[in-house]
């Protein structure tokens, strides 16, 4: 997909059509294994009755992508406020749906104010698997979000534009390691070496690293030994539909 036309941003905000379908959210915890607490909850799209994300995402087209992105932000904040989420809130966004971040963020700011959710507890995370054709444009979006007071996160670090070239030009608050690096890491010296290198880079750049997709205690222990303290995956908690996982429900490492 080609780079967005920055000139179209105001028209999209003004002329965006109603989405035409509804959806809800499940929330999955991201845990701090050192502090033994929930660091954040990631808002994950679901159908209104809890159906899988694909039942919603399969309805996204180039024509409604912008409206969907806007609705996602507002609905995630509303749902998090209704559940009294006290941790940070990670909201996925579509870089290819953003035209002028300073303009397109207005409805998000209004939603945060309306529901009393502090913007400093909102993390904007690139959508998993979203192919971005312009790394410089992605960096520009994230830089604007940081300027406004939001936190920023790059998903799938190590794949596509979510890699070292991006970090050379822009340092997000958080990088989420590509799941392929995490799966089975306890038995893979090569993955361990790569993750150790990423951890060192993140420490030097003052970026938090999150390992996602953790399914076993052995994977979690290995990652902790490599210096990862923020983790996400089924081992710690599955996405809870219209609910949140509390600290007491987390199976902490011994």
N, C-alpha and C positions, 0 to 999 in steps of 0.2 A: 504494500500500500504506500502511496506517495505521501510526502510530508503534508501536514494539514495546511490549508490556506488560512493564514492568520486574519485576513480581512473579513472572513465569514463569521467570526465569533459572535459579534453583536446580533447579527441577523438570526443565528441559530438560537441564541438566548431568547430573542423576541418572538420568533416564529415556530419554536419547537412544538410539535403536535403532542397531544396526550399519548401515553404509552400504549394504552389499549388492553393491557392485561396486568394482573396483580401478582405479587410474590411476597415472600417473607424471608426470615433469616434463621440460621442456626449459628451458634457461637462456640468456637473451639478455643480452649485456653492455650496461651503461650506462657510457659512457666519459667521462673528463675529458680534453678535447682540449688543454688547457693543460699539464697534468702528463704527458700521453701515457701514461695508465694506465687500467685498468679500475676504475671507481669502485664499481660494484655489478653484481650479476647479478639479473635479475628471473626469478623462478620462474614458468613458464607451464605450465598443466595440459595433459597429453597422455594419450592412451590408452596402455595397457601396451606396445604395440608401436610407439609413436610416432605413432599416429593423431592427427588434428587435435583441437583443444580442443572443437569442437562435438560430437564423439562422446561426450565426458564431460559437458559442460555441458547437453546436451539431456536428460540424465537427472536433472537437479536439479529438485526440486519444492518446494512450500512445506513438505511433510512431512519432507523429508530435507535441507533447506538448512542447518540448524544442524549436523547431523552432518557434512555435507560440508565446511563451513567449518572445523570443528575438525580434520577429517582433513587438510585442505589444509595447515594450519599445521604440524602434526606431521610430515607426510611431506616437506614442503619443507625443513624443518630437517634431517631425517634424510638426505635426498638431498644437501644442500649439505655437510653434515659428511662424508659418504662420499666426495665429490669433492674434499674439502680446499679448498673455496672460501675464499680469504683476503680477498676483498673484502667489501663489505656485501651483504646478501641482502634483496631486495625481495619481500615476500609479499603477494599480493592477499587482501583480506578482504571479506566481505559485510556491510555495515552493517546490512542488514535481517535478518541472522541473529544479531545481537548483542543480548542482553537486559540483562545486567549485565556490563560489561567487566571489572570487578574479579574476577568469578567465572569468566567464560568464558575468561579468559586463562590460567587455572591450568595446563591441559594443555599450553599453549604453553611456559610457563616450565619445566615439568617436562621437555618434549622438549629444550629448549635445554640444560638441565643434564645430561640423560642423554647427549646427544651432544657435549657440550663446545663448544657454539656460543655465543659471547658475545652477550647480548641487545643490547648497544650496537651490534652490527653488523647488527641486524635492522630493516628498514624495513617498516612496515605501510602498504600502498597500497590505496586504495579500488578495487574492481573496476571495470574499464572498462565503461561502459554501464549499470552498476547504478543504477537510479532510486531516489533516496532522497527520501522524502516529508517528512522533518523535518530541516532543516539544523541546528537547535539540537541535536538528538539526535546527529547525526554529529559535531558539534563536541565534545560531551560524551564520546563514545567516544574520539576522537583525543586529547583532553586527558588522559584517564585513561591511555592508552598512553604518552604522553610522560612522565607522572608516574612510570611504572614503569621508564623508562629506554630504551624503544624510540624509534626515529625514526618520523616519520609523513609520509605523502605523499598529496596529493590528485591524482587522475588527471583527465584531461579538463578541465583548468582553462579556464574560459570557457563551460562548458556546464552547464545546470541549477544545482544547489546548489554546484557546484565553481566559484564565482565570487567577485566582490568582496564580496558580502554575508557570505559565510563568513569571508573574511579579516578583516573588521571585528571579528568576535567571537573568532576563533581563528586563530593563525598556525602552520601546520604547518612542519616542517623543510624540506619540498620541495613544489613544485607542478610538475606535468607538463603542459606546454602541450597544449591540444587539438590533435589531429593536423590538423584543418582549417586551423589557423593556420600550420602548418609546411609543408604540401604546396605546393610551387611558390612559396615565399616569396621566392626570388631574383628573381622576375619580378612581384612584387605589392607596390607601394608602400604600399597600405593595410594589408596584413598586417605589413609591416615596421614601420609606425608603431604598430600595436597591440602587437606583441611588444616593441618598444622601451619602450612605456609599462609593460607588465607587468614587464619587467626592472627598471625604475626603482622600481616598487612593491616588488618582491621585495628589492632592495638596501636600501631604506629599512626594511623589516620583517625583514631578516636571514634571508630565505628563499632556498634554492637553487632555481633554475629548471632543469628538464630539458626539452629539446625531443625529442619522440619521433616516430617515423614518418619519419625522414630516409632518403631513398632515393638522393640524388645528392650529389656533391661540391659542386655549386653551392649547394644548400640548406644544407649544413653550413658552407660559407665565409660565406654571408650571415648565418647565425645567430651564428657566431663574431664577425663584425663588429658585431653588435648586442649583444654582451656575454654570450652564452650559452656556457658552458664545458662543461656536462654534456649529452651527446647520446646518443640511442638510435635504432636503426633498421637496416634491411637494409644500408645503406652501410657501417656499422661491423661488423656481424655478425648473421647470422640466428640464431634460437634453435637451440641445439645439444641434441639429445635425450640426456638422461642424461650430458651432458658440458658442459665450460665452454670459452669462448673466452679465449685467453691474450693478453696485451699484444702479443706478437710477431705475432699473427694479425690485428691491427687495421690497416686501410688508413688511416693517419694523414694528415691534411691537410698539404700541402707548405708 
